Amino acid sequence: MVILGSREERVKLLKAGFTGKDIEILYVFLNLFEVVGVDWQEMP
């Protein structure tokens, strides 16, 4: 799933006051960030 992949999503952020650089950082962070499931109860 690509977040901020469409032009419309980026335009909404620009209209909300984000800069192009802000959107670029968000795009990289949100599309590379992965949540890993960890079961802390199973840890020794």
Phi and psi restraints in degrees (range 20) as a CNS / XPLOR table:
assign (resid 1 and name C) (resid 2 and name N)
       (resid 2 and name CA) (resid 2 and name C) 1.0 -100.0 20.0 2
assign (resid 2 and name N) (resid 2 and name CA)
       (resid 2 and name C) (resid 3 and name N) 1.0 123.9 20.0 2
assign (resid 2 and name C) (resid 3 and name N)
       (resid 3 and name CA) (resid 3 and name C) 1.0 -95.8 20.0 2
assign (resid 3 and name N) (resid 3 and name CA)
       (resid 3 and name C) (resid 4 and name N) 1.0 136.4 20.0 2
assign (resid 3 and name C) (resid 4 and name N)
       (resid 4 and name CA) (resid 4 and name C) 1.0 65.4 20.0 2
assign (resid 4 and name N) (resid 4 and name CA)
       (resid 4 and name C) (resid 5 and name N) 1.0 33.9 20.0 2
assign (resid 4 and name C) (resid 5 and name N)
       (resid 5 and name CA) (resid 5 and name C) 1.0 -83.5 20.0 2
assign (resid 5 and name N) (resid 5 and name CA)
       (resid 5 and name C) (resid 6 and name N) 1.0 -20.2 20.0 2
assign (resid 5 and name C) (resid 6 and name N)
       (resid 6 and name CA) (resid 6 and name C) 1.0 -100.2 20.0 2
assign (resid 6 and name N) (resid 6 and name CA)
       (resid 6 and name C) (resid 7 and name N) 1.0 153.9 20.0 2
assign (resid 6 and name C) (resid 7 and name N)
       (resid 7 and name CA) (resid 7 and name C) 1.0 -61.2 20.0 2
assign (resid 7 and name N) (resid 7 and name CA)
       (resid 7 and name C) (resid 8 and name N) 1.0 -38.7 20.0 2
assign (resid 7 and name C) (resid 8 and name N)
       (resid 8 and name CA) (resid 8 and name C) 1.0 -61.6 20.0 2
assign (resid 8 and name N) (resid 8 and name CA)
       (resid 8 and name C) (resid 9 and name N) 1.0 -39.4 20.0 2
assign (resid 8 and name C) (resid 9 and name N)
       (resid 9 and name CA) (resid 9 and name C) 1.0 -63.4 20.0 2
assign (resid 9 and name N) (resid 9 and name CA)
       (resid 9 and name C) (resid 10 and name N) 1.0 -42.0 20.0 2
assign (resid 9 and name C) (resid 10 and name N)
       (resid 10 and name CA) (resid 10 and name C) 1.0 -68.6 20.0 2
assign (resid 10 and name N) (resid 10 and name CA)
       (resid 10 and name C) (resid 11 and name N) 1.0 -38.1 20.0 2
assign (resid 10 and name C) (resid 11 and name N)
       (resid 11 and name CA) (resid 11 and name C) 1.0 -63.7 20.0 2
assign (resid 11 and name N) (resid 11 and name CA)
       (resid 11 and name C) (resid 12 and name N) 1.0 -40.6 20.0 2
assign (resid 11 and name C) (resid 12 and name N)
       (resid 12 and name CA) (resid 12 and name C) 1.0 -59.6 20.0 2
assign (resid 12 and name N) (resid 12 and name CA)
       (resid 12 and name C) (resid 13 and name N) 1.0 -41.6 20.0 2
assign (resid 12 and name C) (resid 13 and name N)
       (resid 13 and name CA) (resid 13 and name C) 1.0 -67.3 20.0 2
assign (resid 13 and name N) (resid 13 and name CA)
       (resid 13 and name C) (resid 14 and name N) 1.0 -39.9 20.0 2
assign (resid 13 and name C) (resid 14 and name N)
       (resid 14 and name CA) (resid 14 and name C) 1.0 -62.0 20.0 2
assign (resid 14 and name N) (resid 14 and name CA)
       (resid 14 and name C) (resid 15 and name N) 1.0 -43.0 20.0 2
assign (resid 14 and name C) (resid 15 and name N)
       (resid 15 and name CA) (resid 15 and name C) 1.0 -66.4 20.0 2
assign (resid 15 and name N) (resid 15 and name CA)
       (resid 15 and name C) (resid 16 and name N) 1.0 -26.7 20.0 2
assign (resid 15 and name C) (resid 16 and name N)
       (resid 16 and name CA) (resid 16 and name C) 1.0 -81.5 20.0 2
assign (resid 16 and name N) (resid 16 and name CA)
       (resid 16 and name C) (resid 17 and name N) 1.0 -5.3 20.0 2
assign (resid 16 and name C) (resid 17 and name N)
       (resid 17 and name CA) (resid 17 and name C) 1.0 108.2 20.0 2
assign (resid 17 and name N) (resid 17 and name CA)
       (resid 17 and name C) (resid 18 and name N) 1.0 1.6 20.0 2
assign (resid 17 and name C) (resid 18 and name N)
       (resid 18 and name CA) (resid 18 and name C) 1.0 -73.9 20.0 2
assign (resid 18 and name N) (resid 18 and name CA)
       (resid 18 and name C) (resid 19 and name N) 1.0 146.8 20.0 2
assign (resid 18 and name C) (resid 19 and name N)
       (resid 19 and name CA) (resid 19 and name C) 1.0 -87.4 20.0 2
assign (resid 19 and name N) (resid 19 and name CA)
       (resid 19 and name C) (resid 20 and name N) 1.0 166.7 20.0 2
assign (resid 19 and name C) (resid 20 and name N)
       (resid 20 and name CA) (resid 20 and name C) 1.0 -59.5 20.0 2
assign (resid 20 and name N) (resid 20 and name CA)
       (resid 20 and name C) (resid 21 and name N) 1.0 -37.8 20.0 2
assign (resid 20 and name C) (resid 21 and name N)
       (resid 21 and name CA) (resid 21 and name C) 1.0 -66.2 20.0 2
assign (resid 21 and name N) (resid 21 and name CA)
       (resid 21 and name C) (resid 22 and name N) 1.0 -40.9 20.0 2
assign (resid 21 and name C) (resid 22 and name N)
       (resid 22 and name CA) (resid 22 and name C) 1.0 -58.4 20.0 2
assign (resid 22 and name N) (resid 22 and name CA)
       (resid 22 and name C) (resid 23 and name N) 1.0 -45.2 20.0 2
assign (resid 22 and name C) (resid 23 and name N)
       (resid 23 and name CA) (resid 23 and name C) 1.0 -65.4 20.0 2
assign (resid 23 and name N) (resid 23 and name CA)
       (resid 23 and name C) (resid 24 and name N) 1.0 -39.1 20.0 2
assign (resid 23 and name C) (resid 24 and name N)
       (resid 24 and name CA) (resid 24 and name C) 1.0 -61.8 20.0 2
assign (resid 24 and name N) (resid 24 and name CA)
       (resid 24 and name C) (resid 25 and name N) 1.0 -45.2 20.0 2
assign (resid 24 and name C) (resid 25 and name N)
       (resid 25 and name CA) (resid 25 and name C) 1.0 -63.7 20.0 2
assign (resid 25 and name N) (resid 25 and name CA)
       (resid 25 and name C) (resid 26 and name N) 1.0 -44.8 20.0 2
assign (resid 25 and name C) (resid 26 and name N)
       (resid 26 and name CA) (resid 26 and name C) 1.0 -59.5 20.0 2
assign (resid 26 and name N) (resid 26 and name CA)
       (resid 26 and name C) (resid 27 and name N) 1.0 -44.0 20.0 2
assign (resid 26 and name C) (resid 27 and name N)
       (resid 27 and name CA) (resid 27 and name C) 1.0 -59.1 20.0 2
assign (resid 27 and name N) (resid 27 and name CA)
       (resid 27 and name C) (resid 28 and name N) 1.0 -49.2 20.0 2
assign (resid 27 and name C) (resid 28 and name N)
       (resid 28 and name CA) (resid 28 and name C) 1.0 -64.1 20.0 2
assign (resid 28 and name N) (resid 28 and name CA)
       (resid 28 and name C) (resid 29 and name N) 1.0 -46.9 20.0 2
assign (resid 28 and name C) (resid 29 and name N)
       (resid 29 and name CA) (resid 29 and name C) 1.0 -64.0 20.0 2
assign (resid 29 and name N) (resid 29 and name CA)
       (resid 29 and name C) (resid 30 and name N) 1.0 -48.5 20.0 2
assign (resid 29 and name C) (resid 30 and name N)
       (resid 30 and name CA) (resid 30 and name C) 1.0 -70.4 20.0 2
assign (resid 30 and name N) (resid 30 and name CA)
       (resid 30 and name C) (resid 31 and name N) 1.0 -27.8 20.0 2
assign (resid 30 and name C) (resid 31 and name N)
       (resid 31 and name CA) (resid 31 and name C) 1.0 -91.4 20.0 2
assign (resid 31 and name N) (resid 31 and name CA)
       (resid 31 and name C) (resid 32 and name N) 1.0 -11.0 20.0 2
assign (resid 31 and name C) (resid 32 and name N)
       (resid 32 and name CA) (resid 32 and name C) 1.0 -108.5 20.0 2
assign (resid 32 and name N) (resid 32 and name CA)
       (resid 32 and name C) (resid 33 and name N) 1.0 -16.1 20.0 2
assign (resid 32 and name C) (resid 33 and name N)
       (resid 33 and name CA) (resid 33 and name C) 1.0 -75.9 20.0 2
assign (resid 33 and name N) (resid 33 and name CA)
       (resid 33 and name C) (resid 34 and name N) 1.0 125.4 20.0 2
assign (resid 33 and name C) (resid 34 and name N)
       (resid 34 and name CA) (resid 34 and name C) 1.0 -122.3 20.0 2
assign (resid 34 and name N) (resid 34 and name CA)
       (resid 34 and name C) (resid 35 and name N) 1.0 137.4 20.0 2
assign (resid 34 and name C) (resid 35 and name N)
       (resid 35 and name CA) (resid 35 and name C) 1.0 -94.3 20.0 2
assign (resid 35 and name N) (resid 35 and name CA)
       (resid 35 and name C) (resid 36 and name N) 1.0 126.4 20.0 2
assign (resid 35 and name C) (resid 36 and name N)
       (resid 36 and name CA) (resid 36 and name C) 1.0 -105.6 20.0 2
assign (resid 36 and name N) (resid 36 and name CA)
       (resid 36 and name C) (resid 37 and name N) 1.0 128.2 20.0 2
assign (resid 36 and name C) (resid 37 and name N)
       (resid 37 and name CA) (resid 37 and name C) 1.0 -74.8 20.0 2
assign (resid 37 and name N) (resid 37 and name CA)
       (resid 37 and name C) (resid 38 and name N) 1.0 124.4 20.0 2
assign (resid 37 and name C) (resid 38 and name N)
       (resid 38 and name CA) (resid 38 and name C) 1.0 -124.7 20.0 2
assign (resid 38 and name N) (resid 38 and name CA)
       (resid 38 and name C) (resid 39 and name N) 1.0 128.0 20.0 2
assign (resid 38 and name C) (resid 39 and name N)
       (resid 39 and name CA) (resid 39 and name C) 1.0 -96.0 20.0 2
assign (resid 39 and name N) (resid 39 and name CA)
       (resid 39 and name C) (resid 40 and name N) 1.0 95.7 20.0 2
assign (resid 39 and name C) (resid 40 and name N)
       (resid 40 and name CA) (resid 40 and name C) 1.0 -65.5 20.0 2
assign (resid 40 and name N) (resid 40 and name CA)
       (resid 40 and name C) (resid 41 and name N) 1.0 -20.1 20.0 2
assign (resid 40 and name C) (resid 41 and name N)
       (resid 41 and name CA) (resid 41 and name C) 1.0 -70.5 20.0 2
assign (resid 41 and name N) (resid 41 and name CA)
       (resid 41 and name C) (resid 42 and name N) 1.0 -24.6 20.0 2
assign (resid 41 and name C) (resid 42 and name N)
       (resid 42 and name CA) (resid 42 and name C) 1.0 -88.4 20.0 2
assign (resid 42 and name N) (resid 42 and name CA)
       (resid 42 and name C) (resid 43 and name N) 1.0 -6.6 20.0 2
assign (resid 42 and name C) (resid 43 and name N)
       (resid 43 and name CA) (resid 43 and name C) 1.0 -73.9 20.0 2
assign (resid 43 and name N) (resid 43 and name CA)
       (resid 43 and name C) (resid 44 and name N) 1.0 139.0 20.0 2
